[in-house]
Amino acid sequence: MGTLPYPLVSDWRRQTIKDYKVFNEKGEVAIRSVFVVNKEGIITYINTSFKADQKEDYEAVFSELEKLTKQ
């Protein structure tokens, strides 16, 4: 996979998705969501209904990321 410029999280026990309230009990998987976390560890953006086929959803995430790069 190579080196990534950000950390990855593994959630075998599904605790993180439960804590973030994005656990889909029917499939026992995460609901497709986006969380942007700043350098201080504060969540600055949440979208728990992210649609991969919706350009607007990506634009909203990129907009939030751009704000963070200007801080």
LINSULHU-V773293 format. One record per residue. N is the residue number from 1. OMEGA is omega in radians with two decimals (NA if undefined). Layout:
# LINSULHU-V773293
<<N OMEGA> <N OMEGA>>
This chain:
# LINSULHU-V773293
<<1 3.14> <2 -3.12> <3 3.12> <4 -3.13> <5 -3.14> <6 3.14> <7 3.03> <8 -3.13> <9 3.03> <10 -3.02> <11 -3.08> <12 -3.10> <13 3.10> <14 -3.11> <15 -3.13> <16 -3.13> <17 3.05> <18 3.13> <19 -3.14> <20 3.08> <21 3.10> <22 3.14> <23 3.08> <24 -3.06> <25 -3.12> <26 -3.13> <27 -3.08> <28 3.08> <29 3.11> <30 2.95> <31 -3.13> <32 -3.06> <33 3.04> <34 3.03> <35 3.04> <36 -3.10> <37 -3.12> <38 -3.07> <39 3.12> <40 3.13> <41 -3.13> <42 3.08> <43 -3.11> <44 -3.12> <45 3.09> <46 2.98> <47 -3.12> <48 3.05> <49 -3.11> <50 3.12> <51 -3.07> <52 -3.13> <53 -3.12> <54 -3.13> <55 -3.11> <56 3.14> <57 3.08> <58 -3.13> <59 3.11> <60 3.12> <61 -3.14> <62 3.10> <63 3.11> <64 3.12> <65 3.10> <66 3.08> <67 -3.10> <68 -3.13> <69 -3.14> <70 -3.12> <71 NA>>
